[in-house]
Amino acid sequence: MKIRTLELFKVPPRWLFLKITTEEGVAGWGEPIVEGRADTVRAAVEEMGEYLIGKDASLIEDLWQVLYRGGFYRGGPVLTSALSGIEQALWDIRGKELNLPIYSLLGGHVREKVKVYAHIGGDTIPAVVESAKKQVAAGYQTLKMGCPGPLEWIDTNAKIAQIGEMIGAIRETIGPEIDFAIDFHGRVHKPMAKVLAKELEPYKLAFIEEPVLADNAEVFAELARHFTVPIATGERVYTRWGFKPILMAGGVDIIQPDISHTGGIWELRKIAAMAEAFDVAVAPHCPLGPITLAASLQIDFCTPNATLQEQSLGIHYNQGSDLLDYLADPAVFAYNQGYVNRLAAPGLGIEINEEKVREMSKIGHNWRNPVWRNADNSVTEW
């Protein structure tokens, strides 16, 4: 099957979809996106597409190697995200051609369902407590929220106490049976990460995500000596070469590669195999759209150390459109007591509502993340 066309669709709330069609008319979908840089990634996909036209769509590894290595400059969020979306679409085509889900092409499934978690949010204790109650009522067994507000390199005891009070209120509301994680989002620097993690340790967190930026791989082992909560990171790490120093440095218990940023489906499976050798779990990052989620689930079903899947249904980013809006059959992601059952359809296991995609691409989006500043007006991590 030779590649005939590539089409890109920038759709609300903040996504970029890719459709690759072969000369035989088989179409595959991918999600190449860097949140807030959709047009930049679009340009990268279009440049890569010049090489892809007329090539055999089944040669996924060879095409990946050319697009990754053949341009001399490699890696980083833009180029690797463009490559990720292309690779997802190629696997979707291959699965449809062979009438098999992608996980069947990667060794077969190792589980029948995957646990997903839901986000909670709010700026006040009553708001986050209400959000937590809502998600528990919906059947989720695992919740996650972001560390509230900006933090300075060295912040006040009062700020730490306020965060502890909020997390304590959530734990009291949901009880000990519901797993609960907190995402520091890389906005906390090492001096405060130790203090804040120690403050939150009594609340029995499932994990702490990005306690510091993954750029500081050597810090994770030091943090692990200060508290017992599992450490997770990896959403801004690209390819197996990016994860190698993190795994070798130690201290990380859960890696969170994003299948639309880190190099695609097969690359994530390679990263997971590396992590398995270090006895580290995998919980793919996914606050994105339905294609990214479907691709992530394909890996979850065939990966022994995959443990938990992020998903974006109802997340605060999804204003105007949500996860299920672009699916012909939204029931494919039906969550039952916090799990999603194994997808059975060929390829990615979903059918995109192309009419809806084309309609919403006329609206598009111009999503940007906020820029945060401290009280002294210095820029801080979002």
N, C-alpha and C positions, 0 to 999 in steps of 0.2 A: 504494500500500500504506500503510494507516494503522496507526499504532502502537497496539497493544492493551494490552500489559502489559510491565512491567519486573520482573525477579526478580534478586535478589542472593544470592550464595553465598560465605560466608567459609570457605575450605578450607585445610587444612594444605599446606605448612608455614607460609606467611605471605601468602597470596594472597586476592584478592577477585575473583570472576567475576560478570559481568553477562550476563543473557539478555534480549534484547528480542524480542518476538514481535509480528507484525503480525496484522491481522484475518483475513488469508488463511492464517495459520498458518506463515509463513516466520519462522524464528528466526535471529538473529544474536548473536554472542558478543563480549564485550569484557572487558578486564581493568583496571578502575579501582582503583588501589591506591597508597597511600603506605605503604611498609614501616614497620610499627610504628604506623600510624594508620588501620587498616582501618575501624574503626567511624566515625571522623570522615568519611572519604571516602564510606562508605555513606550517611551522613546527607545529604551534599551531592548524591549521585546521586538519592536519594529526593526531595529538594527540586526538583532539575531535572526529574525525571520528571513532576512535576505539570504542567509545560508540555508535555511530549512526548506525553502520551496523546491520541490522536485526530489527531496531526499526520502528514503525508505523510513516510514514512521515506526517500523518495528525495531529499528536499531537504536534503542533508547540509550544504552550505555555509550555507544560510540558518539551519538549526537551530543550527549551530556559532556563527554570528554572534549569534544571540539569546541563547544560553546564555553566551557569553563577554562580550558587551557589554551585554546587556539587564538585567543585575543591578547595573549601575553599578560595583561592586567586582569586580575581575578579576585574573587571574593568580595566581601562587603555587602551591605544591605541591598543596594540597587541591582547590581549585576546578578547576585545570587538569587534575589527574589524574582527577577525576570526569568532566570533559568528554572526556578522552582515551578512557576506556573506553566511553562512550556512542557516540562517533564511530566507534570500531573496530567496534562492533556494527552500526551503520548501514551501513558499507561492506560488512560481511559479508552483510547482508540484500540490499544492492544487487547484489553479485556473484552471489549465489545466484539472485536474480530474473532476471538476464540470462545466467546459466550461464557466467560468466567469472570468472577470478581477478582480484583487485583491481588487480594491476599492469597488466593488459590495459586497464583503465579509466583508467589514468594514463599512457598513451602506449606501453604495451607493454614487453616485456622487453628488456634490453640485455646480459644474460649468461645463461648456462645453469646456473651454479652459483655459490655464494657461500662464501668461506672463513670458517670459524668458529674461535673459539679456546676453549681450556679453561683453567680455573683450577687453580693448584696452591697448596697451603697447608702449614702446619706451623709449629711454634715453634722447631724446632732444625734445624741443617744436615742431619743424617741424615733427618729427616722431610720436609723440602722436596725433598731430592734424590730420595728414594723416590717422592714424589708426581709429580715431573717425569718420572721414568723411566716411571711408569705411564701418564701421558698421552701420551708419545711412542710408547710401545708400542701405544696405542690408535689411532695414526695422525694425531694432531694435529700440525700444522706450526707452530702459534703458541700460546704459553703466556703466562699473566699471573699475577702474584702481587701481593698487597698489601705495602706497605712494613711490615716487622714492628715491632710495638709502638708505644706512644705516643712522641711527640717533644715536647720543650719548645721554647719560642720560640728559645732559644739552648741547644743541647744539647752534649754532650761529644764530643771527638774519639774517645773509646773507643766510644761508641754508633755513630758514623758508620763506624768501622772494622769493627764487628761486622756492620752491615748490608752493607757492602762484601764482607766475607768470605762471607756467605751467598749473595749474588748471584753472586760469583765461583765458588762451588762449583756452583751451578746451571748456569752457563755452561759450566764444565768438563765437567759431566755430559752435557749435551745437545749440545755441540759447536756449531760456527758455523752449521750448516745450519738449525737450528730457530730461528724468531723468538721473542723473549722480551721481554715488556713488564713494567713495574712500575707499580703504582697507588699514588701517594702519598696518595690518598683525601682530599685536602684537609686532612690532619692535619699537614702541614708548613707552617710559616710562612716568609715570604720569606728571612729571614737564613739559615735552614738549608736551604732549597730549593736555593739556589745551591751551597752546600757539598756537599750530598748528590748532586745531579745531576752535579757535576763528579767526585765520587768514583766514580760508577757509569758514567761515560762510556766507559771502556775496555772495558766488557763488551758493547758494540754492541747496545744495547737498541732494540727496534722503536719504542717510544715511552715517554714518561713521562706518566702520567695524573694529572690534578688535582695538579700540583706545588704549587699553592696553590689556595685556594678561588676559584671562578669569580667571586665577588663582587669580587675584586681584579683586574679585567680589565686594568688598566694595567700589572700586574706581568709579564704573560706576555712582552711585548716585551722587557722588561729581562732576563728569564731567558734568552730566546732569544739574547741577545748573549753569554752566558756558556758555552753548550754547544751542541753540534750535534744532540743527540737530539731527534726530533720531539716536540712538546708536544700533548697531547690533553686536552680538558675538555668539560663540557656536561651531565653527567647530572643536575645540579641547576639547570638553566637552562630556563625555561619560555617557549614561543612564540618566534616570529621576533623579537619586540621585545626579548626577553631576549638573543638571540644577536647582535643588531645591534651593541651596543657592543663585544662581544668580537671580532667580525670586524673592526670598524673600528679597534680598538686595535692589532691585529696580534700576531704572536708565536705564535699557535695554528696548528698544522698539521693537526690532526684534531679535528673536533667530534663529540660523543657524545650527541646528544639521545636521551632515552628516550621511546619512543612511547606509554607509559602515563603519562607525566608532562608531556610538553611540549606536548600539544594534540591528539595523535592522528596518524592516517596522513597525511592531506592536509596538516596543519600541518608534519609532519616533512619532507614532500616540498618544501614551500615553503622551509623552513630549509635543506635541502640545495641548493636552487637558489641561495639567497643565498650559501652557502659556495662553490659552484662559481665564482661571479663573483669571489671572493677567492682562487681556486686552492687551496682547503682541502678536504681529504678528509672523508668521513663514515664513522663506525663506530658504529652505534646501540648505546646502552647497553641491556643486557638480562640482569640477574641474576634475572629473574622467571619467570613460568609460561609454559605453552605458547601461550596466546593472544597474549601480548606478543611472543613469539618469532615466531609466524606473521605477525603484523602487521608486525614489523620486516623479515622476509624479503620481504614484498610490496613494501616500499620498496626494499630492496637490489636486487631484480630489475629495477627500472625506473629506477634512479638512477645516472647515469654515474660520479659521484665517490664512490659507496659502495664501501668497500674491505675491510671486515672486520666480522664479526658476533659479538658476545658471546652466549653461551648458558650456561644454568645447570645442565646435566646433571652431577650428582655434586658440585655446589658444597656447601660446608659448611652453608649455610643450609637445605638441603633435607633435613632430618632428619624421617623419618616418611613423607614423600611426595616424589616427584621429578618432573621435567619431563614424563616420558612417561606417568605414571600416569593422567592424565585424558583420554587420547586413545583413540578407538576403534581407530585404526590407528597405533601408535607408529612404524611403519616410515617414515612420511612425513618424519620427521626423521633418517633413517638417514645417518650421517656416513661419508663415504668419503674416506680420506686427508686429513681435515681440511676437507672441503667438504660442503655440503648441496645437493642438486640442486634445480632449479626446481620449485616446487609447481605442480601442474596443476589441482587441483580448484577449483571455484567459490568465490568469496568469499575468506575467509582461507586456504583450502586445507587445512583440517583439519576433522575431525569430533570434537566433544567427546563423551566418554562421559558422558552426562547422568546415568545411573543412579549412576555412581561419584561424580559431583559432588554429587548430592543426598545420597548416603550419607555422604560425608566432611564435608559442611556441618553435619551433626549433631554432628560432633566439633569443628569449627571450629579456632580458634587464638587465642592472645593474644601473638603475637610482639612482642618489643621489642628494640631494639639495646642493646648494653651501654653503660654510662657509664664512661668512662676518666678516671683521675686521675693526675697526676704524683706524684713522690716527696714533694712538699711538700703534697699533697692538693688542689692546684688542678685544676679541670676542664680536660681537654684534648680535642682532636678525636678522634672514633672513626674 
